[in-house]
Amino acid sequence: MEKIQGATIDLYDAQWIYQFAKNVKGVDIQKLQEAVIQTGSKEWMYRFARDVEGADIQRLQEVFIKLGNIEYIYHFVNDVEGADRQKLQEAITNGLDKGRLEAEEAKGDITLCEVQDAIIKTGDAYHMYQFALNVKGVDVPRLQKAVDKTKHPKYTYWFARDIEGADKSNLLQLKRELMLKGSDALDILVYAEKKWPK
């Protein structure tokens, strides 16, 4: 088993290592976890934390906090059992991403509203879209207004298309504008026509 495990680690393939750790009994979970971390794959580190029995959640959580990737911090908060929600939300408000959040340091429990304010302050349409998509209980109209203000055609369209409770009244116009930009035209046509047929 040790030789097979070593060969798996030597592949330097995060997905293979994850599958090995998840599905094979008697493996060294900690060694495999470190191997996944070494690959730098955010997706498979997150899945490792979520799915692999015996994963060191605190260790993986610290890796994501250090990376400062808001999208996966949200996934961690919502999906990983044993995650330190307070600590992860503090990481968000401390500005650990390229957007560099400008929220003031909160005292006591950090509320969803405070995190939302911090996301809006970044002015980053991608982060606002991901926040609305992955976090329950957000203020959808306020976030949509903030995304619209960025004038980012793709995320303005995606927000209206994907977010429950979003204003879809100008969806067709947004689709046309996005197609004029030449961005993801095939995806837009297929998805929009299926979901909102004429």
C-alpha positions as CSV (number, residue, x, y, z in Angstrom):
1,M,0.0,0.0,0.0
2,E,2.8,2.4,0.8
3,K,4.4,1.9,-2.6
4,I,1.1,2.6,-4.3
5,Q,0.5,5.6,-2.2
6,G,4.0,6.9,-3.0
7,A,3.4,6.4,-6.7
8,T,0.1,8.3,-6.5
9,I,1.8,11.2,-4.7
10,D,4.6,11.2,-7.3
11,L,2.0,11.7,-10.0
12,Y,1.6,15.3,-8.6
13,D,-2.1,15.1,-9.8
14,A,-4.4,16.6,-7.2
15,Q,-7.5,14.8,-8.5
16,W,-5.8,11.4,-8.4
17,I,-4.5,12.0,-4.9
18,Y,-8.0,13.1,-3.7
19,Q,-9.6,10.0,-5.2
20,F,-7.0,7.8,-3.6
21,A,-7.5,9.3,-0.2
22,K,-11.3,9.2,-0.4
23,N,-11.7,5.7,-1.8
24,V,-8.8,3.6,-0.5
25,K,-8.8,2.3,3.1
26,G,-5.6,2.3,5.2
27,V,-3.9,5.2,3.5
28,D,-1.9,8.0,5.2
29,I,-4.5,10.8,5.0
30,Q,-2.1,13.5,6.4
31,K,0.6,12.6,3.9
32,L,-1.9,12.7,1.0
33,Q,-3.4,15.9,2.2
34,E,0.0,17.6,2.2
35,A,0.6,16.2,-1.3
36,V,-2.7,17.9,-2.5
37,I,-1.6,21.1,-0.8
38,Q,1.7,21.0,-2.7
39,T,-0.1,20.8,-6.0
40,G,-1.7,24.2,-5.3
41,S,-5.1,23.1,-6.6
42,K,-7.7,25.1,-4.8
43,E,-10.6,22.9,-6.1
44,W,-9.1,19.6,-4.9
45,M,-7.9,21.0,-1.6
46,Y,-11.5,22.2,-1.0
47,R,-12.9,18.8,-2.0
48,F,-10.4,17.0,0.2
49,A,-11.6,19.0,3.2
50,R,-15.2,18.5,2.3
51,D,-15.1,14.8,1.4
52,V,-12.2,12.9,2.9
53,E,-12.7,11.4,6.3
54,G,-9.8,12.3,8.6
55,A,-8.8,15.4,6.7
56,D,-7.2,18.1,8.9
57,I,-9.8,20.8,8.4
58,Q,-7.9,23.4,10.4
59,R,-4.7,22.9,8.3
60,L,-6.6,23.2,5.0
61,Q,-8.6,26.2,6.3
62,E,-5.3,28.0,7.1
63,V,-4.1,27.3,3.6
64,F,-7.2,29.0,2.1
65,I,-6.9,31.9,4.5
66,K,-3.3,32.4,3.4
67,L,-4.2,32.1,-0.3
68,G,-7.0,34.7,0.3
69,N,-9.3,33.3,-2.3
70,I,-12.8,34.6,-1.5
71,E,-14.7,32.1,-3.6
72,Y,-13.2,29.0,-1.9
73,I,-13.4,30.6,1.6
74,Y,-17.2,30.9,1.0
75,H,-17.3,27.2,-0.1
76,F,-15.4,26.3,3.1
77,V,-17.8,28.3,5.2
78,N,-20.9,26.7,3.7
79,D,-19.8,23.2,2.9
80,V,-17.0,21.9,5.2
81,E,-18.1,20.4,8.5
82,G,-15.9,21.7,11.3
83,A,-14.8,24.8,9.5
84,D,-14.2,27.9,11.8
85,R,-16.9,30.2,10.3
86,Q,-15.9,33.1,12.4
87,K,-12.3,32.9,11.5
88,L,-13.1,32.5,7.8
89,Q,-15.4,35.5,7.8
90,E,-12.7,37.5,9.5
91,A,-10.3,36.5,6.7
92,I,-12.8,37.9,4.2
93,T,-13.2,41.3,6.0
94,N,-9.4,41.5,6.4
95,G,-9.1,41.8,2.7
96,L,-7.2,38.6,1.8
97,D,-7.8,38.7,-2.0
98,K,-6.7,40.8,-5.0
99,G,-9.7,43.0,-4.4
100,R,-8.2,43.9,-0.9
101,L,-11.4,44.4,1.0
102,E,-11.7,47.8,2.8
103,A,-14.0,46.8,5.6
104,E,-13.3,48.1,9.1
105,E,-12.3,45.7,11.7
106,A,-15.5,44.4,13.2
107,K,-15.9,43.9,17.0
108,G,-17.7,40.8,18.2
109,D,-19.5,38.5,15.8
110,I,-19.2,39.4,12.1
111,T,-22.6,39.6,10.5
112,L,-23.6,38.6,7.0
113,C,-24.4,42.3,6.4
114,E,-20.9,43.4,7.3
115,V,-19.4,40.8,5.0
116,Q,-21.7,41.8,2.2
117,D,-20.7,45.5,2.7
118,A,-17.1,44.5,2.4
119,I,-17.7,42.6,-0.8
120,I,-19.6,45.5,-2.4
121,K,-16.7,47.9,-1.4
122,T,-14.3,45.9,-3.5
123,G,-16.2,47.0,-6.6
124,D,-15.4,43.5,-8.1
125,A,-18.3,42.1,-10.1
126,Y,-17.0,38.6,-9.9
127,H,-16.8,38.5,-6.1
128,M,-20.3,40.0,-5.8
129,Y,-21.7,37.4,-8.2
130,Q,-20.0,34.6,-6.4
131,F,-21.2,35.9,-3.0
132,A,-24.8,36.0,-4.2
133,L,-24.5,32.6,-5.8
134,N,-23.0,30.8,-2.9
135,V,-24.2,32.5,0.3
136,K,-27.8,32.3,1.6
137,G,-29.6,35.3,2.9
138,V,-27.9,38.0,1.0
139,D,-29.5,41.2,-0.1
140,V,-30.0,40.3,-3.8
141,P,-31.4,43.7,-5.0
142,R,-28.5,45.6,-3.4
143,L,-25.9,43.3,-4.8
144,Q,-27.4,43.4,-8.3
145,K,-27.4,47.2,-8.2
146,A,-23.7,47.1,-7.2
147,V,-22.9,44.6,-10.0
148,D,-24.8,46.8,-12.5
149,K,-22.8,49.8,-11.4
150,T,-19.5,48.0,-12.4
151,K,-20.9,47.9,-16.0
152,H,-19.2,44.5,-16.4
153,P,-21.4,42.9,-19.2
154,K,-20.7,39.2,-18.4
155,Y,-21.3,39.4,-14.6
156,T,-24.2,41.8,-15.0
157,Y,-25.9,39.2,-17.3
158,W,-24.9,36.2,-15.2
159,F,-26.2,37.8,-12.0
160,A,-29.6,38.4,-13.6
161,R,-29.6,34.9,-15.2
162,D,-28.4,32.8,-12.2
163,I,-29.3,34.5,-9.0
164,E,-32.7,33.6,-7.4
165,G,-34.6,36.8,-6.7
166,A,-32.7,38.9,-9.2
167,D,-34.5,41.3,-11.5
168,K,-34.7,39.5,-14.9
169,S,-36.7,42.2,-16.7
170,N,-33.8,43.4,-18.8
171,L,-32.3,39.9,-19.4
172,L,-32.7,39.9,-23.1
173,Q,-31.1,43.3,-23.4
174,L,-28.2,42.2,-21.3
175,K,-27.8,39.1,-23.4
176,R,-27.6,41.2,-26.6
177,E,-25.1,43.5,-25.0
178,L,-22.9,40.6,-24.0
179,M,-23.1,39.0,-27.4
180,L,-21.9,42.3,-28.9
181,K,-18.9,42.0,-26.7
182,G,-18.3,38.5,-28.1
183,S,-18.0,36.9,-24.7
184,D,-19.3,33.4,-24.1
185,A,-21.9,33.8,-26.9
186,L,-22.5,30.1,-27.3
187,D,-23.1,29.6,-23.6
188,I,-25.5,32.5,-23.6
189,L,-27.6,31.3,-26.5
190,V,-27.9,27.8,-25.3
191,Y,-28.6,28.6,-21.7
192,A,-30.9,31.5,-22.1
193,E,-33.0,30.0,-24.8
194,K,-33.5,26.8,-22.7
195,K,-34.3,28.6,-19.5
196,W,-36.4,31.5,-21.0
197,P,-37.8,30.3,-24.3
198,K,-39.6,32.8,-26.4
